[in-house]
Amino acid sequence: MLFHRLKSLIPVAAIAFTCSLGSCVNDLDISPINPQASASFSQDEVYAKVYATLSLTGQQGAAGNGDVAGVDEGSASPFYRMILTAYEYPTDEVICSWSDSGIPDFYQMNWGSSNLPLTGFYSRLMFDVTLCNHFLEQTDALTDEKTIRQRAEVRFIRALNYYCLMDAYGNPPFTEIVSLTEDPKQVQRSDLFAYLEAELKNIENDLVAPRNGEFGQVDQVCVWMLLSRMYLNAEVYTGTAKWGEAITYANKVIGSGYELADNYADLFMADNDENEDAMKEIILPLRLDGANARSYGGAQFAIAATHTAGMTSWGTSEGWGGVRARKELVNKFFPNDNAPLLVNEIQMVAAAGDDRALFFSGTEDNTRTLEINDPYTFKQGFSIAKWTNVRSDGQPSHDATWVDTDVPFFRTAEAYLTLAEATLRNGGSQKDALNAINVLRRRAHAEELSSITLDEILDEKAREFYFEGQRRTDLIRYGYFTGGDYLWDWKGGVKNGTSVNSQYDVYPIPSSDINVNENLVQNKGY
């Protein structure tokens, strides 16, 4: 089956993909979704390339011929790296020391419409949408079983990219047509929500049944997970809450046959695509392979950005060390600044009584501090040891530099947290919400809770999903992202934290697109 060889096909497709999205690639910084498709079309290669956009960045290995022009391919165009940048750096979970263009804007919470990472993120999403539209246009007349399934998967990936645009940028340009004769029109957030809701439900029956496809293949549970995430945030997107729907789809995920891994750390290791324990929880992985599929995004970034000299071996020579845990994240495991110093992640887990407390606070020669008094000092803030290129079976990974680890982009644990929160918000049983949370705490060997509140669910979400690209959305849903009642170190660029203008709850549409598309209206405040 084609998909069984997807990891090896991804780089082939990235190189061989020659249906010229040339004008899109070359002009994406100024006109991101108006490519000219050539007459040459290879269905399987473009299909593989669509999946590849979630992990890889261009046509030539890790760098050299990027999909997105106008930004650095490795630092400002990878799908998951940009999610971690936009959804983690400005939150209470992590801080980044790098002074690269646009990066300090995130901890200071003062980004504008020319911010380079936000421009790269937007352009990546629009490129991916365009590629999906191209595939769907070229296969529109085909009705064979294989094409029907491929089209449903591509429509899901398009929906995922549009979901990110809706969540991050609010009212993006929208089109299902590649060869436009005019600039695409802007869609309102609530209308895009309705479109995505209908689109996801429409493709559900054309996707493979739960756990019936290859690892990494979009199946019906991907639809249920994305719908549950959308419904949990529906009030933000549309003004109308949909807690009941969030409960329904979270329960569908929980009952789908996907389970929780027994060992939390397995989910973030180099063999998480071979280890059955990890695979039973991972619903949608973003795939990398140190031998065949390399990128400066994906888990390569998650591992390298959090590791540095002195830490327990993490399976790759790359250790950039710029990203560390904020005090508020560590304190969710160790209240009142009680986290131990000079311990590795194994000792930290033992001290916390929670398998998820995968932090490194240093050695005598490589100390860390809990407090971050200077955001640009790499050793202030504990290091995160959650992501690794070490295999659970002790065998070596494929390469000493490039990682094998897949990103567990959708995993079953999220459904339990969605169920708990939506149940409380919907006036449901606290017992049901508590049971959902304690399932995760039992897996982590943490003490079970005897009662639960919405704020405790938010804390549990941080413990379970820190540095996985969900925190910004969660804080906005709670009204905590920009407001002054919920503070963390360096929020708004102030040591003890401060509130910022609510305009920052939505990112600006990049000025490069505003300037060339008269149909677009900038988000309020930018």
Secondary structure in CASP SS format (residue, H / E / C, confidence):
PFRMAT SS
TARGET T0000
AUTHOR 0000-0000-0000
METHOD secondary structure of the structure
MODEL  1
M C 1.00
L H 1.00
F H 1.00
H H 1.00
R H 1.00
L H 1.00
K H 1.00
S H 1.00
L H 1.00
I H 1.00
P H 1.00
V H 1.00
A H 1.00
A H 1.00
I H 1.00
A H 1.00
F C 1.00
T C 1.00
C C 1.00
S C 1.00
L C 1.00
G H 1.00
S H 1.00
C H 1.00
V H 1.00
N H 1.00
D H 1.00
L C 1.00
D C 1.00
I C 1.00
S C 1.00
P C 1.00
I C 1.00
N C 1.00
P C 1.00
Q C 1.00
A C 1.00
S C 1.00
A C 1.00
S C 1.00
F C 1.00
S C 1.00
Q H 1.00
D H 1.00
E H 1.00
V H 1.00
Y H 1.00
A H 1.00
K H 1.00
V H 1.00
Y H 1.00
A H 1.00
T C 1.00
L C 1.00
S C 1.00
L C 1.00
T C 1.00
G E 1.00
Q C 1.00
Q C 1.00
G C 1.00
A C 1.00
A C 1.00
G C 1.00
N C 1.00
G E 1.00
D C 1.00
V C 1.00
A C 1.00
G C 1.00
V C 1.00
D C 1.00
E H 1.00
G H 1.00
S H 1.00
A H 1.00
S C 1.00
P C 1.00
F H 1.00
Y H 1.00
R H 1.00
M H 1.00
I H 1.00
L H 1.00
T H 1.00
A H 1.00
Y H 1.00
E H 1.00
Y C 1.00
P C 1.00
T C 1.00
D C 1.00
E C 1.00
V E 1.00
I E 1.00
C E 1.00
S C 1.00
W C 1.00
S C 1.00
D C 1.00
S C 1.00
G C 1.00
I C 1.00
P H 1.00
D H 1.00
F H 1.00
Y H 1.00
Q H 1.00
M C 1.00
N C 1.00
W C 1.00
G C 1.00
S C 1.00
S C 1.00
N C 1.00
L H 1.00
P H 1.00
L H 1.00
T H 1.00
G H 1.00
F H 1.00
Y H 1.00
S H 1.00
R H 1.00
L H 1.00
M H 1.00
F H 1.00
D H 1.00
V H 1.00
T H 1.00
L H 1.00
C H 1.00
N H 1.00
H H 1.00
F H 1.00
L H 1.00
E H 1.00
Q H 1.00
T C 1.00
D C 1.00
A C 1.00
L C 1.00
T C 1.00
D C 1.00
E H 1.00
K H 1.00
T H 1.00
I H 1.00
R H 1.00
Q H 1.00
R H 1.00
A H 1.00
E H 1.00
V H 1.00
R H 1.00
F H 1.00
I H 1.00
R H 1.00
A H 1.00
L H 1.00
N H 1.00
Y H 1.00
Y H 1.00
C H 1.00
L H 1.00
M H 1.00
D H 1.00
A H 1.00
Y H 1.00
G C 1.00
N C 1.00
P C 1.00
P E 1.00
F E 1.00
T C 1.00
E C 1.00
I C 1.00
V C 1.00
S C 1.00
L C 1.00
T C 1.00
E C 1.00
D C 1.00
P C 1.00
K E 1.00
Q E 1.00
V C 1.00
Q C 1.00
R H 1.00
S H 1.00
D H 1.00
L H 1.00
F H 1.00
A H 1.00
Y H 1.00
L H 1.00
E H 1.00
A H 1.00
E H 1.00
L H 1.00
K H 1.00
N H 1.00
I H 1.00
E H 1.00
N H 1.00
D H 1.00
L C 1.00
V E 1.00
A C 1.00
P C 1.00
R C 1.00
N C 1.00
G C 1.00
E C 1.00
F C 1.00
G C 1.00
Q C 1.00
V C 1.00
D E 1.00
Q H 1.00
V H 1.00
C H 1.00
V H 1.00
W H 1.00
M H 1.00
L H 1.00
L H 1.00
S H 1.00
R H 1.00
M H 1.00
Y H 1.00
L H 1.00
N C 1.00
A H 1.00
E H 1.00
V H 1.00
Y H 1.00
T H 1.00
G C 1.00
T C 1.00
A C 1.00
K C 1.00
W H 1.00
G H 1.00
E H 1.00
A H 1.00
I H 1.00
T H 1.00
Y H 1.00
A H 1.00
N H 1.00
K H 1.00
V H 1.00
I H 1.00
G C 1.00
S C 1.00
G C 1.00
Y C 1.00
E C 1.00
L C 1.00
A C 1.00
D C 1.00
N C 1.00
Y H 1.00
A H 1.00
D H 1.00
L H 1.00
F H 1.00
M C 1.00
A C 1.00
D C 1.00
N C 1.00
D C 1.00
E C 1.00
N C 1.00
E H 1.00
D H 1.00
A H 1.00
M H 1.00
K C 1.00
E C 1.00
I E 1.00
I E 1.00
L E 1.00
P E 1.00
L E 1.00
R C 1.00
L C 1.00
D E 1.00
G C 1.00
A C 1.00
N C 1.00
A E 1.00
R C 1.00
S C 1.00
Y C 1.00
G C 1.00
G H 1.00
A H 1.00
Q H 1.00
F H 1.00
A H 1.00
I H 1.00
A H 1.00
A C 1.00
T C 1.00
H C 1.00
T C 1.00
A C 1.00
G C 1.00
M C 1.00
T C 1.00
S C 1.00
W C 1.00
G C 1.00
T C 1.00
S C 1.00
E C 1.00
G C 1.00
W C 1.00
G C 1.00
G C 1.00
V E 1.00
R E 1.00
A E 1.00
R C 1.00
K H 1.00
E H 1.00
L H 1.00
V H 1.00
N C 1.00
K C 1.00
F C 1.00
F C 1.00
P H 1.00
N H 1.00
D H 1.00
N C 1.00
A C 1.00
P C 1.00
L C 1.00
L C 1.00
V C 1.00
N C 1.00
E H 1.00
I H 1.00
Q H 1.00
M H 1.00
V H 1.00
A H 1.00
A H 1.00
A H 1.00
G C 1.00
D C 1.00
D C 1.00
R C 1.00
A C 1.00
L C 1.00
F E 1.00
F E 1.00
S C 1.00
G E 1.00
T C 1.00
E C 1.00
D C 1.00
N C 1.00
T E 1.00
R C 1.00
T E 1.00
L C 1.00
E C 1.00
I C 1.00
N C 1.00
D C 1.00
P C 1.00
Y C 1.00
T C 1.00
F C 1.00
K C 1.00
Q E 1.00
G C 1.00
F C 1.00
S E 1.00
I E 1.00
A C 1.00
K C 1.00
W C 1.00
T C 1.00
N C 1.00
V C 1.00
R C 1.00
S C 1.00
D C 1.00
G C 1.00
Q C 1.00
P C 1.00
S C 1.00
H C 1.00
D C 1.00
A C 1.00
T C 1.00
W C 1.00
V C 1.00
D C 1.00
T C 1.00
D C 1.00
V E 1.00
P E 1.00
F E 1.00
F E 1.00
R E 1.00
T C 1.00
A H 1.00
E H 1.00
A H 1.00
Y H 1.00
L H 1.00
T H 1.00
L H 1.00
A H 1.00
E H 1.00
A H 1.00
T H 1.00
L H 1.00
R H 1.00
N C 1.00
G C 1.00
G C 1.00
S C 1.00
Q H 1.00
K H 1.00
D H 1.00
A H 1.00
L H 1.00
N H 1.00
A H 1.00
I H 1.00
N H 1.00
V H 1.00
L H 1.00
R H 1.00
R H 1.00
R H 1.00
A C 1.00
H C 1.00
A C 1.00
E C 1.00
E C 1.00
L C 1.00
S C 1.00
S C 1.00
I C 1.00
T C 1.00
L H 1.00
D H 1.00
E H 1.00
I H 1.00
L H 1.00
D H 1.00
E H 1.00
K H 1.00
A H 1.00
R H 1.00
E H 1.00
F H 1.00
Y C 1.00
F C 1.00
E C 1.00
G C 1.00
Q C 1.00
R H 1.00
R H 1.00
T H 1.00
D H 1.00
L H 1.00
I H 1.00
R H 1.00
Y C 1.00
G C 1.00
Y C 1.00
F C 1.00
T C 1.00
G C 1.00
G C 1.00
D C 1.00
Y C 1.00
L C 1.00
W C 1.00
D C 1.00
W C 1.00
K H 1.00
G H 1.00
G H 1.00
V C 1.00
K C 1.00
N C 1.00
G C 1.00
T C 1.00
S C 1.00
V C 1.00
N C 1.00
S H 1.00
Q H 1.00
Y H 1.00
D H 1.00
V C 1.00
Y C 1.00
P C 1.00
I C 1.00
P C 1.00
S H 1.00
S H 1.00
D H 1.00
I H 1.00
N C 1.00
V C 1.00
N C 1.00
E C 1.00
N C 1.00
L C 1.00
V C 1.00
Q C 1.00
N C 1.00
K C 1.00
G C 1.00
Y C 1.00
END
